[in-house]
Amino acid sequence: MSDEAPHLLVDQDGAILIATLNRPDKLNALSAETMRLFEEALHRFRDSPDLKVLLIRATGRYFCSGADLRSGDARRPAGPPSGSAIRENHRLGLHGMHRIYDEMEAIEKPIVVAHHAMCMGGGLEISLSCDFRLAAKSAKYAFPEGKMGVIPASNGVSRLTRLVGTHWARYLIMANLPVDADRALMMGLVHEVYPDESFEQDAMAFCRHLAEQNLEQMGTAKLAIELARDVEKAQARNIERLANSALMLNPAYLEGMKRYLEGVGKGGK
């Protein structure tokens, strides 16, 4: 890549691994190199017991403008065009996006994304596989795929609909309209909106809070929440019982219960 700056910067702050999109001159468009470096960082996060939280952020005036279409449309397979070939390319190609997003959702640790500015297309799709989405007041969200006569097909429909429902999925995808940070909070797309001036510090404070939580509890909760979302109520309650019974056999449960009871009414955590 000659003297070109790394497309992704990876740093560690205690138990927090920080992956920063670093193509500000390209509005942080997701290149094949960006996704390769991100997958490396994701595997490091997954495989390192000392890492408890992954934070994704970006430099420049955009969080992400989507896939890097100027370097070639990775959505179109080589060879004669056909619907089946395009579908297969979506599943196996696209710089590994589907594989990476599935892995993000499977890792039993929290992944946080911090949007300081416009987040579009593929940038929003990768964010939908994160556990927590934080927005600065200046952040905005959009799917530009409708302007090209297609739909977002790497989380954009499937994951967005699960998060915000069909009502708001229609607004972003069918109507092809952007939303600002406040509306994104109202519709359930993001968890928090922070002032621009303190956004970086607020996002790090949120990550440090997560790093202080019980990792086994968070991992189990991540799995149980996803499973419960897809089954009937009675089965969801069985998932709760199964998950909690395993946690309650962990010695950390009794220790945590003792600390909690000692702190009740005393400003304890």
C-alpha positions as protocol buffer text, in pm:
chain_id: "A"
residue {
  index: 1
  type: MET
  ca { x: 0 y: 0 z: 0 }
}
residue {
  index: 2
  type: SER
  ca { x: 310 y: 221 z: -37 }
}
residue {
  index: 3
  type: ASP
  ca { x: 294 y: 533 z: 181 }
}
residue {
  index: 4
  type: GLU
  ca { x: -83 y: 530 z: 222 }
}
residue {
  index: 5
  type: ALA
  ca { x: -199 y: 558 z: 583 }
}
residue {
  index: 6
  type: PRO
  ca { x: -348 y: 242 z: 736 }
}
residue {
  index: 7
  type: HIS
  ca { x: -718 y: 214 z: 654 }
}
residue {
  index: 8
  type: LEU
  ca { x: -783 y: 109 z: 1015 }
}
residue {
  index: 9
  type: LEU
  ca { x: -600 y: 206 z: 1332 }
}
residue {
  index: 10
  type: VAL
  ca { x: -603 y: -36 z: 1625 }
}
residue {
  index: 11
  type: ASP
  ca { x: -518 y: 75 z: 1980 }
}
residue {
  index: 12
  type: GLN
  ca { x: -573 y: -62 z: 2329 }
}
residue {
  index: 13
  type: ASP
  ca { x: -684 y: 134 z: 2635 }
}
residue {
  index: 14
  type: GLY
  ca { x: -678 y: -107 z: 2927 }
}
residue {
  index: 15
  type: ALA
  ca { x: -942 y: -372 z: 2860 }
}
residue {
  index: 16
  type: ILE
  ca { x: -1082 y: -177 z: 2562 }
}
residue {
  index: 17
  type: LEU
  ca { x: -970 y: -246 z: 2206 }
}
residue {
  index: 18
  type: ILE
  ca { x: -1027 y: 55 z: 1980 }
}
residue {
  index: 19
  type: ALA
  ca { x: -1065 y: 15 z: 1602 }
}
residue {
  index: 20
  type: THR
  ca { x: -1068 y: 350 z: 1421 }
}
residue {
  index: 21
  type: LEU
  ca { x: -1173 y: 391 z: 1056 }
}
residue {
  index: 22
  type: ASN
  ca { x: -892 y: 600 z: 910 }
}
residue {
  index: 23
  type: ARG
  ca { x: -969 y: 706 z: 553 }
}
residue {
  index: 24
  type: PRO
  ca { x: -1096 y: 1061 z: 613 }
}
residue {
  index: 25
  type: ASP
  ca { x: -1007 y: 1169 z: 258 }
}
residue {
  index: 26
  type: LYS
  ca { x: -1235 y: 890 z: 130 }
}
residue {
  index: 27
  type: LEU
  ca { x: -1504 y: 961 z: 391 }
}
residue {
  index: 28
  type: ASN
  ca { x: -1404 y: 632 z: 555 }
}
residue {
  index: 29
  type: ALA
  ca { x: -1546 y: 423 z: 272 }
}
residue {
  index: 30
  type: LEU
  ca { x: -1508 y: 54 z: 355 }
}
residue {
  index: 31
  type: SER
  ca { x: -1236 y: -94 z: 135 }
}
residue {
  index: 32
  type: ALA
  ca { x: -1120 y: -454 z: 112 }
}
residue {
  index: 33
  type: GLU
  ca { x: -817 y: -351 z: 319 }
}
residue {
  index: 34
  type: THR
  ca { x: -1037 y: -189 z: 584 }
}
residue {
  index: 35
  type: MET
  ca { x: -1238 y: -508 z: 621 }
}
residue {
  index: 36
  type: ARG
  ca { x: -924 y: -724 z: 629 }
}
residue {
  index: 37
  type: LEU
  ca { x: -774 y: -517 z: 909 }
}
residue {
  index: 38
  type: PHE
  ca { x: -1103 y: -504 z: 1094 }
}
residue {
  index: 39
  type: GLU
  ca { x: -1139 y: -882 z: 1083 }
}
residue {
  index: 40
  type: GLU
  ca { x: -788 y: -915 z: 1227 }
}
residue {
  index: 41
  type: ALA
  ca { x: -881 y: -677 z: 1509 }
}
residue {
  index: 42
  type: LEU
  ca { x: -1206 y: -865 z: 1567 }
}
residue {
  index: 43
  type: HIS
  ca { x: -1021 y: -1197 z: 1603 }
}
residue {
  index: 44
  type: ARG
  ca { x: -772 y: -1036 z: 1842 }
}
residue {
  index: 45
  type: PHE
  ca { x: -1064 y: -910 z: 2050 }
}
residue {
  index: 46
  type: ARG
  ca { x: -1232 y: -1250 z: 2045 }
}
residue {
  index: 47
  type: ASP
  ca { x: -921 y: -1446 z: 2137 }
}
residue {
  index: 48
  type: SER
  ca { x: -770 y: -1217 z: 2405 }
}
residue {
  index: 49
  type: PRO
  ca { x: -903 y: -1279 z: 2758 }
}
residue {
  index: 50
  type: ASP
  ca { x: -771 y: -939 z: 2873 }
}
residue {
  index: 51
  type: LEU
  ca { x: -989 y: -754 z: 2620 }
}
residue {
  index: 52
  type: LYS
  ca { x: -1344 y: -697 z: 2741 }
}
residue {
  index: 53
  type: VAL
  ca { x: -1489 y: -431 z: 2507 }
}
residue {
  index: 54
  type: LEU
  ca { x: -1441 y: -344 z: 2139 }
}
residue {
  index: 55
  type: LEU
  ca { x: -1502 y: 19 z: 2041 }
}
residue {
  index: 56
  type: ILE
  ca { x: -1540 y: 114 z: 1673 }
}
residue {
  index: 57
  type: ARG
  ca { x: -1498 y: 481 z: 1586 }
}
residue {
  index: 58
  type: ALA
  ca { x: -1371 y: 697 z: 1300 }
}
residue {
  index: 59
  type: THR
  ca { x: -1169 y: 1002 z: 1205 }
}
residue {
  index: 60
  type: GLY
  ca { x: -1276 y: 1287 z: 976 }
}
residue {
  index: 61
  type: ARG
  ca { x: -1604 y: 1454 z: 886 }
}
residue {
  index: 62
  type: TYR
  ca { x: -1791 y: 1126 z: 816 }
}
residue {
  index: 63
  type: PHE
  ca { x: -1812 y: 819 z: 1034 }
}
residue {
  index: 64
  type: CYS
  ca { x: -1849 y: 617 z: 714 }
}
residue {
  index: 65
  type: SER
  ca { x: -1990 y: 682 z: 367 }
}
residue {
  index: 66
  type: GLY
  ca { x: -2050 y: 313 z: 298 }
}
residue {
  index: 67
  type: ALA
  ca { x: -1872 y: 61 z: 76 }
}
residue {
  index: 68
  type: ASP
  ca { x: -1583 y: 185 z: -138 }
}
residue {
  index: 69
  type: LEU
  ca { x: -1756 y: 175 z: -478 }
}
residue {
  index: 70
  type: ARG
  ca { x: -1482 y: 377 z: -647 }
}
residue {
  index: 71
  type: SER
  ca { x: -1247 y: 82 z: -616 }
}
residue {
  index: 72
  type: GLY
  ca { x: -1499 y: -145 z: -790 }
}
residue {
  index: 73
  type: ASP
  ca { x: -1848 y: -267 z: -708 }
}
residue {
  index: 74
  type: ALA
  ca { x: -1786 y: -572 z: -489 }
}
residue {
  index: 75
  type: ARG
  ca { x: -2158 y: -647 z: -498 }
}
residue {
  index: 76
  type: ARG
  ca { x: -2144 y: -761 z: -861 }
}
residue {
  index: 77
  type: PRO
  ca { x: -1974 y: -1097 z: -922 }
}
residue {
  index: 78
  type: ALA
  ca { x: -1740 y: -1165 z: -1210 }
}
residue {
  index: 79
  type: GLY
  ca { x: -1880 y: -1356 z: -1507 }
}
residue {
  index: 80
  type: PRO
  ca { x: -2225 y: -1355 z: -1664 }
}
residue {
  index: 81
  type: PRO
  ca { x: -2477 y: -1173 z: -1444 }
}
residue {
  index: 82
  type: SER
  ca { x: -2753 y: -1372 z: -1281 }
}
residue {
  index: 83
  type: GLY
  ca { x: -2967 y: -1336 z: -973 }
}
residue {
  index: 84
  type: SER
  ca { x: -2825 y: -1650 z: -812 }
}
residue {
  index: 85
  type: ALA
  ca { x: -2465 y: -1540 z: -875 }
}
residue {
  index: 86
  type: ILE
  ca { x: -2533 y: -1200 z: -716 }
}
residue {
  index: 87
  type: ARG
  ca { x: -2697 y: -1362 z: -413 }
}
residue {
  index: 88
  type: GLU
  ca { x: -2406 y: -1600 z: -372 }
}
residue {
  index: 89
  type: ASN
  ca { x: -2161 y: -1311 z: -400 }
}
residue {
  index: 90
  type: HIS
  ca { x: -2350 y: -1125 z: -128 }
}
residue {
  index: 91
  type: ARG
  ca { x: -2317 y: -1426 z: 97 }
}
residue {
  index: 92
  type: LEU
  ca { x: -1952 y: -1512 z: 27 }
}
residue {
  index: 93
  type: GLY
  ca { x: -1800 y: -1195 z: -124 }
}
residue {
  index: 94
  type: LEU
  ca { x: -1837 y: -827 z: -36 }
}
residue {
  index: 95
  type: HIS
  ca { x: -1493 y: -829 z: 130 }
}
residue {
  index: 96
  type: GLY
  ca { x: -1622 y: -1088 z: 378 }
}
residue {
  index: 97
  type: MET
  ca { x: -1882 y: -854 z: 525 }
}
residue {
  index: 98
  type: HIS
  ca { x: -2147 y: -1117 z: 593 }
}
residue {
  index: 99
  type: ARG
  ca { x: -1895 y: -1348 z: 759 }
}
residue {
  index: 100
  type: ILE
  ca { x: -1755 y: -1062 z: 968 }
}
residue {
  index: 101
  type: TYR
  ca { x: -2096 y: -935 z: 1079 }
}
residue {
  index: 102
  type: ASP
  ca { x: -2203 y: -1285 z: 1181 }
}
residue {
  index: 103
  type: GLU
  ca { x: -1886 y: -1319 z: 1386 }
}
residue {
  index: 104
  type: MET
  ca { x: -1948 y: -984 z: 1558 }
}
residue {
  index: 105
  type: GLU
  ca { x: -2289 y: -1104 z: 1669 }
}
residue {
  index: 106
  type: ALA
  ca { x: -2152 y: -1440 z: 1788 }
}
residue {
  index: 107
  type: ILE
  ca { x: -1865 y: -1308 z: 2002 }
}
residue {
  index: 108
  type: GLU
  ca { x: -1972 y: -1318 z: 2367 }
}
residue {
  index: 109
  type: LYS
  ca { x: -1829 y: -977 z: 2449 }
}
residue {
  index: 110
  type: PRO
  ca { x: -1979 y: -629 z: 2400 }
}
residue {
  index: 111
  type: ILE
  ca { x: -1904 y: -436 z: 2081 }
}
residue {
  index: 112
  type: VAL
  ca { x: -1971 y: -61 z: 2082 }
}
residue {
  index: 113
  type: VAL
  ca { x: -1978 y: 177 z: 1788 }
}
residue {
  index: 114
  type: ALA
  ca { x: -1948 y: 554 z: 1829 }
}
residue {
  index: 115
  type: HIS
  ca { x: -2089 y: 771 z: 1548 }
}
residue {
  index: 116
  type: HIS
  ca { x: -1953 y: 1124 z: 1559 }
}
residue {
  index: 117
  type: ALA
  ca { x: -2094 y: 1221 z: 1217 }
}
residue {
  index: 118
  type: MET
  ca { x: -2278 y: 1090 z: 910 }
}
residue {
  index: 119
  type: CYS
  ca { x: -2310 y: 711 z: 898 }
}
residue {
  index: 120
  type: MET
  ca { x: -2432 y: 567 z: 567 }
}
residue {
  index: 121
  type: GLY
  ca { x: -2481 y: 240 z: 384 }
}
residue {
  index: 122
  type: GLY
  ca { x: -2220 y: -17 z: 477 }
}
residue {
  index: 123
  type: GLY
  ca { x: -2113 y: 193 z: 774 }
}
residue {
  index: 124
  type: LEU
  ca { x: -2463 y: 165 z: 916 }
}
residue {
  index: 125
  type: GLU
  ca { x: -2478 y: -205 z: 832 }
}
residue {
  index: 126
  type: ILE
  ca { x: -2164 y: -289 z: 1029 }
}
residue {
  index: 127
  type: SER
  ca { x: -2304 y: -81 z: 1314 }
}
residue {
  index: 128
  type: LEU
  ca { x: -2623 y: -287 z: 1322 }
}
residue {
  index: 129
  type: SER
  ca { x: -2417 y: -591 z: 1428 }
}
residue {
  index: 130
  type: CYS
  ca { x: -2277 y: -402 z: 1727 }
}
residue {
  index: 131
  type: ASP
  ca { x: -2432 y: -447 z: 2070 }
}
residue {
  index: 132
  type: PHE
  ca { x: -2439 y: -75 z: 2149 }
}
residue {
  index: 133
  type: ARG
  ca { x: -2464 y: 226 z: 1919 }
}
residue {
  index: 134
  type: LEU
  ca { x: -2371 y: 571 z: 2053 }
}
residue {
  index: 135
  type: ALA
  ca { x: -2431 y: 895 z: 1865 }
}
residue {
  index: 136
  type: ALA
  ca { x: -2298 y: 1246 z: 1883 }
}
residue {
  index: 137
  type: LYS
  ca { x: -2556 y: 1520 z: 1838 }
}
residue {
  index: 138
  type: SER
  ca { x: -2420 y: 1580 z: 1484 }
}
residue {
  index: 139
  type: ALA
  ca { x: -2458 y: 1219 z: 1373 }
}
residue {
  index: 140
  type: LYS
  ca { x: -2695 y: 1134 z: 1089 }
}
residue {
  index: 141
  type: TYR
  ca { x: -2803 y: 803 z: 934 }
}
residue {
  index: 142
  type: ALA
  ca { x: -2904 y: 700 z: 583 }
}
residue {
  index: 143
  type: PHE
  ca { x: -2914 y: 416 z: 333 }
}
residue {
  index: 144
  type: PRO
  ca { x: -2824 y: 558 z: -11 }
}
residue {
  index: 145
  type: GLU
  ca { x: -2881 y: 225 z: -189 }
}
residue {
  index: 146
  type: GLY
  ca { x: -3232 y: 331 z: -295 }
}
residue {
  index: 147
  type: LYS
  ca { x: -3079 y: 601 z: -515 }
}
residue {
  index: 148
  type: MET
  ca { x: -2910 y: 320 z: -709 }
}
residue {
  index: 149
  type: GLY
  ca { x: -3231 y: 121 z: -742 }
}
residue {
  index: 150
  type: VAL
  ca { x: -3134 y: -151 z: -492 }
}
residue {
  index: 151
  type: ILE
  ca { x: -3172 y: -223 z: -121 }
}
residue {
  index: 152
  type: PRO
  ca { x: -2905 y: -260 z: 150 }
}
residue {
  index: 153
  type: ALA
  ca { x: -2833 y: -634 z: 155 }
}
residue {
  index: 154
  type: SER
  ca { x: -2564 y: -679 z: 421 }
}
residue {
  index: 155
  type: ASN
  ca { x: -2768 y: -630 z: 742 }
}
residue {
  index: 156
  type: GLY
  ca { x: -2956 y: -325 z: 614 }
}
residue {
  index: 157
  type: VAL
  ca { x: -3294 y: -494 z: 584 }
}
residue {
  index: 158
  type: SER
  ca { x: -3260 y: -798 z: 809 }
}
residue {
  index: 159
  type: ARG
  ca { x: -3092 y: -646 z: 1112 }
}
residue {
  index: 160
  type: LEU
  ca { x: -3248 y: -299 z: 1087 }
}
residue {
  index: 161
  type: THR
  ca { x: -3599 y: -445 z: 1087 }
}
residue {
  index: 162
  type: ARG
  ca { x: -3520 y: -652 z: 1397 }
}
residue {
  index: 163
  type: LEU
  ca { x: -3395 y: -341 z: 1577 }
}
residue {
  index: 164
  type: VAL
  ca { x: -3644 y: -70 z: 1482 }
}
residue {
  index: 165
  type: GLY
  ca { x: -3937 y: -265 z: 1334 }
}
residue {
  index: 166
  type: THR
  ca { x: -4097 y: -248 z: 993 }
}
residue {
  index: 167
  type: HIS
  ca { x: -4232 y: 105 z: 1054 }
}
residue {
  index: 168
  type: TRP
  ca { x: -3894 y: 277 z: 1064 }
}
residue {
  index: 169
  type: ALA
  ca { x: -3725 y: 30 z: 828 }
}
residue {
  index: 170
  type: ARG
  ca { x: -3970 y: 152 z: 562 }
}
residue {
  index: 171
  type: TYR
  ca { x: -3877 y: 512 z: 638 }
}
residue {
  index: 172
  type: LEU
  ca { x: -3503 y: 457 z: 594 }
}
residue {
  index: 173
  type: ILE
  ca { x: -3514 y: 204 z: 308 }
}
residue {
  index: 174
  type: MET
  ca { x: -3836 y: 250 z: 110 }
}
residue {
  index: 175
  type: ALA
  ca { x: -3869 y: 626 z: 151 }
}
residue {
  index: 176
  type: ASN
  ca { x: -3490 y: 665 z: 135 }
}
residue {
  index: 177
  type: LEU
  ca { x: -3493 y: 940 z: 397 }
}
residue {
  index: 178
  type: PRO
  ca { x: -3214 y: 1018 z: 647 }
}
residue {
  index: 179
  type: VAL
  ca { x: -3263 y: 1055 z: 1022 }
}
residue {
  index: 180
  type: ASP
  ca { x: -3072 y: 1270 z: 1268 }
}
residue {
  index: 181
  type: ALA
  ca { x: -2936 y: 1152 z: 1603 }
}
residue {
  index: 182
  type: ASP
  ca { x: -3242 y: 1253 z: 1806 }
}
residue {
  index: 183
  type: ARG
  ca { x: -3479 y: 1066 z: 1576 }
}
residue {
  index: 184
  type: ALA
  ca { x: -3242 y: 768 z: 1572 }
}
residue {
  index: 185
  type: LEU
  ca { x: -3264 y: 761 z: 1952 }
}
residue {
  index: 186
  type: MET
  ca { x: -3642 y: 786 z: 1945 }
}
residue {
  index: 187
  type: MET
  ca { x: -3677 y: 501 z: 1695 }
}
residue {
  index: 188
  type: GLY
  ca { x: -3438 y: 273 z: 1886 }
}
residue {
  index: 189
  type: LEU
  ca { x: -3152 y: 279 z: 1637 }
}
residue {
  index: 190
  type: VAL
  ca { x: -2904 y: 420 z: 1892 }
}
residue {
  index: 191
  type: HIS
  ca { x: -2883 y: 388 z: 2269 }
}
residue {
  index: 192
  type: GLU
  ca { x: -2747 y: 731 z: 2365 }
}
residue {
  index: 193
  type: VAL
  ca { x: -2697 y: 1076 z: 2213 }
}
residue {
  index: 194
  type: TYR
  ca { x: -2415 y: 1281 z: 2363 }
}
residue {
  index: 195
  type: PRO
  ca { x: -2304 y: 1642 z: 2306 }
}
residue {
  index: 196
  type: ASP
  ca { x: -2050 y: 1682 z: 2026 }
}
residue {
  index: 197
  type: GLU
  ca { x: -1807 y: 1855 z: 2260 }
}
residue {
  index: 198
  type: SER
  ca { x: -1780 y: 1564 z: 2504 }
}
residue {
  index: 199
  type: PHE
  ca { x: -1864 y: 1276 z: 2271 }
}
residue {
  index: 200
  type: GLU
  ca { x: -1526 y: 1104 z: 2270 }
}
residue {
  index: 201
  type: GLN
  ca { x: -1501 y: 1116 z: 2649 }
}
residue {
  index: 202
  type: ASP
  ca { x: -1863 y: 1003 z: 2693 }
}
residue {
  index: 203
  type: ALA
  ca { x: -1814 y: 708 z: 2458 }
}
residue {
  index: 204
  type: MET
  ca { x: -1502 y: 599 z: 2642 }
}
residue {
  index: 205
  type: ALA
  ca { x: -1679 y: 634 z: 2977 }
}
residue {
  index: 206
  type: PHE
  ca { x: -1954 y: 404 z: 2848 }
}
residue {
  index: 207
  type: CYS
  ca { x: -1694 y: 149 z: 2737 }
}
residue {
  index: 208
  type: ARG
  ca { x: -1515 y: 165 z: 3072 }
}
residue {
  index: 209
  type: HIS
  ca { x: -1846 y: 101 z: 3244 }
}
residue {
  index: 210
  type: LEU
  ca { x: -1895 y: -211 z: 3031 }
}
residue {
  index: 211
  type: ALA
  ca { x: -1540 y: -325 z: 3108 }
}
residue {
  index: 212
  type: GLU
  ca { x: -1628 y: -325 z: 3478 }
}
residue {
  index: 213
  type: GLN
  ca { x: -1923 y: -560 z: 3430 }
}
residue {
  index: 214
  type: ASN
  ca { x: -1914 y: -937 z: 3474 }
}
residue {
  index: 215
  type: LEU
  ca { x: -1794 y: -1074 z: 3138 }
}
residue {
  index: 216
  type: GLU
  ca { x: -1965 y: -1411 z: 3179 }
}
residue {
  index: 217
  type: GLN
  ca { x: -2297 y: -1241 z: 3256 }
}
residue {
  index: 218
  type: MET
  ca { x: -2267 y: -1010 z: 2955 }
}
residue {
  index: 219
  type: GLY
  ca { x: -2182 y: -1293 z: 2719 }
}
residue {
  index: 220
  type: THR
  ca { x: -2468 y: -1508 z: 2843 }
}
residue {
  index: 221
  type: ALA
  ca { x: -2708 y: -1213 z: 2822 }
}
residue {
  index: 222
  type: LYS
  ca { x: -2600 y: -1144 z: 2462 }
}
residue {
  index: 223
  type: LEU
  ca { x: -2682 y: -1500 z: 2359 }
}
residue {
  index: 224
  type: ALA
  ca { x: -3004 y: -1524 z: 2562 }
}
residue {
  index: 225
  type: ILE
  ca { x: -3144 y: -1196 z: 2429 }
}
residue {
  index: 226
  type: GLU
  ca { x: -3090 y: -1300 z: 2067 }
}
residue {
  index: 227
  type: LEU
  ca { x: -3239 y: -1646 z: 2125 }
}
residue {
  index: 228
  type: ALA
  ca { x: -3539 y: -1509 z: 2315 }
}
residue {
  index: 229
  type: ARG
  ca { x: -3612 y: -1269 z: 2030 }
}
residue {
  index: 230
  type: ASP
  ca { x: -3672 y: -1557 z: 1789 }
}
residue {
  index: 231
  type: VAL
  ca { x: -3887 y: -1797 z: 1991 }
}
residue {
  index: 232
  type: GLU
  ca { x: -4228 y: -1803 z: 2159 }
}
residue {
  index: 233
  type: LYS
  ca { x: -4274 y: -1670 z: 2511 }
}
residue {
  index: 234
  type: ALA
  ca { x: -4270 y: -2008 z: 2688 }
}
residue {
  index: 235
  type: GLN
  ca { x: -3949 y: -2107 z: 2510 }
}
residue {
  index: 236
  type: ALA
  ca { x: -3796 y: -1768 z: 2587 }
}
residue {
  index: 237
  type: ARG
  ca { x: -3860 y: -1826 z: 2957 }
}
residue {
  index: 238
  type: ASN
  ca { x: -3684 y: -2163 z: 2930 }
}
residue {
  index: 239
  type: ILE
  ca { x: -3387 y: -1982 z: 2778 }
}
residue {
  index: 240
  type: GLU
  ca { x: -3385 y: -1744 z: 3075 }
}
residue {
  index: 241
  type: ARG
  ca { x: -3389 y: -2031 z: 3323 }
}
residue {
  index: 242
  type: LEU
  ca { x: -3119 y: -2228 z: 3143 }
}
residue {
  index: 243
  type: ALA
  ca { x: -2892 y: -1926 z: 3113 }
}
residue {
  index: 244
  type: ASN
  ca { x: -2938 y: -1810 z: 3470 }
}
residue {
  index: 245
  type: SER
  ca { x: -2892 y: -2155 z: 3620 }
}
residue {
  index: 246
  type: ALA
  ca { x: -2548 y: -2176 z: 3461 }
}
residue {
  index: 247
  type: LEU
  ca { x: -2456 y: -1829 z: 3589 }
}
residue {
  index: 248
  type: MET
  ca { x: -2574 y: -1906 z: 3941 }
}
residue {
  index: 249
  type: LEU
  ca { x: -2334 y: -2204 z: 3959 }
}
residue {
  index: 250
  type: ASN
  ca { x: -2047 y: -1963 z: 3903 }
}
residue {
  index: 251
  type: PRO
  ca { x: -1872 y: -1865 z: 4232 }
}
residue {
  index: 252
  type: ALA
  ca { x: -1873 y: -1506 z: 4104 }
}
residue {
  index: 253
  type: TYR
  ca { x: -2251 y: -1503 z: 4157 }
}
residue {
  index: 254
  type: LEU
  ca { x: -2226 y: -1539 z: 4536 }
}
residue {
  index: 255
  type: GLU
  ca { x: -1944 y: -1286 z: 4551 }
}
residue {
  index: 256
  type: GLY
  ca { x: -2145 y: -1041 z: 4343 }
}
residue {
  index: 257
  type: MET
  ca { x: -2455 y: -1095 z: 4555 }
}
residue {
  index: 258
  type: LYS
  ca { x: -2258 y: -1022 z: 4871 }
}
residue {
  index: 259
  type: ARG
  ca { x: -2111 y: -701 z: 4727 }
}
residue {
  index: 260
  type: TYR
  ca { x: -2451 y: -589 z: 4603 }
}
residue {
  index: 261
  type: LEU
  ca { x: -2623 y: -642 z: 4939 }
}
residue {
  index: 262
  type: GLU
  ca { x: -2343 y: -464 z: 5122 }
}
residue {
  index: 263
  type: GLY
  ca { x: -2377 y: -168 z: 4888 }
}
residue {
  index: 264
  type: VAL
  ca { x: -2756 y: -129 z: 4893 }
}
residue {
  index: 265
  type: GLY
  ca { x: -2842 y: 210 z: 5040 }
}
residue {
  index: 266
  type: LYS
  ca { x: -2476 y: 308 z: 5065 }
}
residue {
  index: 267
  type: GLY
  ca { x: -2414 y: 436 z: 4714 }
}
residue {
  index: 268
  type: GLY
  ca { x: -2256 y: 107 z: 4611 }
}
residue {
  index: 269
  type: LYS
  ca { x: -2268 y: -33 z: 4258 }
}
